Amino acid sequence: MAEQTYWRPGEEGEDLPATAAQIADALEMQKEREDFYPEEAPWEYTRADLAGQTRAQVSRIMDGLADGVC
């Protein structure tokens, strides 16, 4: 399986806005984490919260959401 990336060739390292696909994936990961750890305080990111972030910031949020789940 190919590695998922939200950057096109040549964009790596640029501080670009998060993509719609990345935001959708982060929201899905948030739901999966809530299902996996129901006793945890919920992560409460909204589409609007994530839309104001850069790709790198959303990537770090996704890393946090995946911690202990993946």
Secondary structure, DSSP 8 states (H G I E B T S, - for coil): -----S--TT-TT---B--HHHHHHHHHHHHHHHHH-TTS------HHHHHTSBHHHHHHHHHHHHTTT-
